[in-house]
Amino acid sequence: MKKGASRKFFKKIDWNILFLSLIAIYATAILGGLFTSRGANSFWYLTVRPSITPPNWVFPVVWNILFFLIFLALYLCLVNVKNKKICSKVELCFGINLVLNFLWSYFFFGLRNPKLAFVDLILLWFSIISIIYSSWKIDKRISILLVPYFLWVTFAGVLNYLIAFA
């Protein structure tokens, strides 16, 4: 990386965008967590979870890291975007993604409907691809921040599939 490139990438902090990005991402995390925290220890979940499921303590650790990366990607997209049309697309992609992310927790743990959750997860997966594609146009480094999210949701999709259709 050229000297000064990181300075351009991490411009002066825009506190309004930082705060709004933080609220959007962590509000989604908290709302989804309301369903997940109760459901992960429920008798229903303990009887349907596949044998390849990691221990329960792994999920909050991974999701906290992922939500931080999603927050960072959203913030960096919004402060580095030059084109208003791309900015609107990025905002829409992240908005759809956050709604789908919350809905998965609601469908899976709230309604205990793994088939509906799986359909939501497929849409969530495509929304992540859309965010990665949109952020790639702004700065490739931003899209790389989202690869762990994509991989984790792919793994979650395998688990969800095994519960819904096995």
C-alpha positions as CSV (number, residue, x, y, z in Angstrom):
1,M,0.0,0.0,0.0
2,K,1.3,3.4,-0.9
3,K,2.2,5.8,1.9
4,G,-0.8,8.1,2.5
5,A,-3.3,5.6,1.1
6,S,-4.5,4.6,4.5
7,R,-5.0,8.3,5.4
8,K,-7.2,8.7,2.3
9,F,-9.2,5.6,3.3
10,F,-9.6,6.7,6.9
11,K,-10.5,10.3,6.4
12,K,-11.4,12.7,9.2
13,I,-14.1,11.0,11.2
14,D,-17.7,12.0,10.4
15,W,-19.3,11.6,13.8
16,N,-22.8,11.8,12.5
17,I,-22.4,9.0,10.0
18,L,-20.3,7.0,12.5
19,F,-23.1,7.3,15.1
20,L,-25.9,6.5,12.7
21,S,-24.0,3.5,11.3
22,L,-23.4,2.3,14.8
23,I,-27.0,2.7,15.8
24,A,-28.3,0.9,12.7
25,I,-26.0,-2.1,13.0
26,Y,-26.2,-2.6,16.8
27,A,-30.0,-2.0,16.9
28,T,-30.3,-4.9,14.5
29,A,-27.9,-7.0,16.6
30,I,-29.8,-6.2,19.8
31,L,-33.3,-6.8,18.3
32,G,-32.2,-10.1,16.7
33,G,-30.4,-11.1,19.9
34,L,-33.7,-10.9,21.8
35,F,-35.0,-13.9,19.9
36,T,-31.6,-15.7,19.6
37,S,-30.7,-15.5,23.3
38,R,-33.9,-17.1,24.4
39,G,-34.1,-19.6,21.5
40,A,-30.5,-20.9,21.6
41,N,-31.1,-22.5,25.0
42,S,-34.6,-23.7,24.3
43,F,-35.5,-27.4,24.5
44,W,-36.7,-27.1,20.8
45,Y,-33.4,-25.9,19.6
46,L,-31.4,-28.3,21.6
47,T,-33.3,-31.2,20.1
48,V,-33.0,-30.0,16.4
49,R,-29.4,-28.6,16.2
50,P,-27.1,-30.6,14.0
51,S,-24.0,-32.3,15.4
52,I,-21.7,-29.9,13.5
53,T,-23.1,-27.0,15.4
54,P,-20.5,-25.1,17.4
55,P,-21.0,-24.6,21.1
56,N,-23.4,-21.9,22.0
57,W,-20.7,-19.6,23.3
58,V,-19.1,-19.4,19.8
59,F,-22.1,-17.6,18.3
60,P,-22.0,-14.3,20.3
61,V,-18.3,-14.1,19.9
62,V,-18.5,-14.5,16.1
63,W,-21.5,-12.2,15.8
64,N,-19.9,-9.4,17.8
65,I,-16.9,-9.5,15.5
66,L,-19.1,-9.7,12.4
67,F,-21.4,-6.8,13.5
68,F,-18.3,-4.7,14.1
69,L,-17.0,-5.5,10.6
70,I,-20.4,-4.7,9.1
71,F,-20.6,-1.4,11.0
72,L,-17.1,-0.5,9.9
73,A,-17.9,-1.4,6.2
74,L,-21.1,0.7,6.3
75,Y,-19.3,3.7,7.8
76,L,-16.5,3.4,5.3
77,C,-18.8,3.1,2.4
78,L,-20.8,6.1,3.4
79,V,-17.8,8.4,4.0
80,N,-15.9,7.2,0.9
81,V,-18.6,7.1,-1.7
82,K,-18.4,9.8,-4.3
83,N,-21.5,9.1,-6.4
84,K,-25.0,9.8,-4.9
85,K,-26.5,7.0,-6.9
86,I,-24.0,4.5,-5.5
87,C,-24.6,5.9,-2.0
88,S,-28.3,5.4,-2.3
89,K,-27.7,1.8,-3.5
90,V,-25.3,1.1,-0.7
91,E,-27.8,2.4,1.9
92,L,-30.6,0.3,0.3
93,C,-28.4,-2.8,0.3
94,F,-27.4,-2.4,3.9
95,G,-31.0,-1.6,4.9
96,I,-32.4,-4.7,3.3
97,N,-29.6,-6.8,4.7
98,L,-30.2,-5.6,8.3
99,V,-34.0,-6.3,8.0
100,L,-33.2,-9.8,6.6
101,N,-30.7,-10.4,9.4
102,F,-33.2,-9.5,12.1
103,L,-36.0,-11.5,10.4
104,W,-33.8,-14.6,10.4
105,S,-33.6,-14.6,14.2
106,Y,-37.3,-13.9,14.4
107,F,-38.3,-16.7,12.0
108,F,-35.8,-19.3,13.3
109,F,-35.9,-18.7,17.1
110,G,-39.1,-16.7,17.5
111,L,-41.4,-18.6,15.2
112,R,-39.3,-21.8,15.3
113,N,-39.8,-22.1,11.6
114,P,-36.5,-23.2,10.1
115,K,-37.9,-23.5,6.5
116,L,-39.0,-19.9,6.5
117,A,-35.7,-18.9,8.1
118,F,-33.9,-20.8,5.4
119,V,-35.7,-18.8,2.7
120,D,-34.8,-15.6,4.5
121,L,-31.2,-16.8,4.8
122,I,-31.0,-17.3,1.0
123,L,-32.2,-13.7,0.6
124,L,-29.7,-12.5,3.3
125,W,-26.9,-14.3,1.4
126,F,-27.8,-12.5,-1.8
127,S,-28.0,-9.2,0.0
128,I,-24.5,-9.8,1.4
129,I,-23.2,-10.4,-2.2
130,S,-25.0,-7.2,-3.2
131,I,-23.2,-5.2,-0.5
132,I,-19.9,-6.7,-1.3
133,Y,-20.4,-5.9,-5.0
134,S,-21.6,-2.3,-4.2
135,S,-18.8,-1.7,-1.7
136,W,-16.2,-3.0,-4.2
137,K,-17.1,-0.1,-6.4
138,I,-16.2,2.3,-3.6
139,D,-13.1,0.6,-2.3
140,K,-12.0,-3.0,-2.6
141,R,-10.8,-3.0,1.0
142,I,-14.3,-2.4,2.3
143,S,-15.7,-5.4,0.5
144,I,-13.0,-7.6,2.1
145,L,-14.3,-6.6,5.5
146,L,-17.6,-8.4,4.6
147,V,-16.1,-11.7,3.5
148,P,-16.2,-13.2,7.0
149,Y,-19.9,-12.3,7.2
150,F,-20.5,-14.0,3.9
151,L,-18.7,-17.1,5.0
152,W,-20.4,-17.3,8.4
153,V,-23.9,-16.9,6.9
154,T,-22.9,-19.6,4.4
155,F,-22.1,-21.9,7.3
156,A,-25.3,-20.8,9.1
157,G,-27.1,-21.8,5.9
158,V,-25.7,-25.3,6.1
159,L,-26.9,-25.6,9.7
160,N,-30.3,-24.1,8.9
161,Y,-30.7,-26.4,5.9
162,L,-29.9,-29.5,8.1
163,I,-32.5,-28.5,10.6
164,A,-35.2,-27.6,8.0
165,F,-34.8,-30.4,5.5
166,A,-32.8,-33.2,7.1
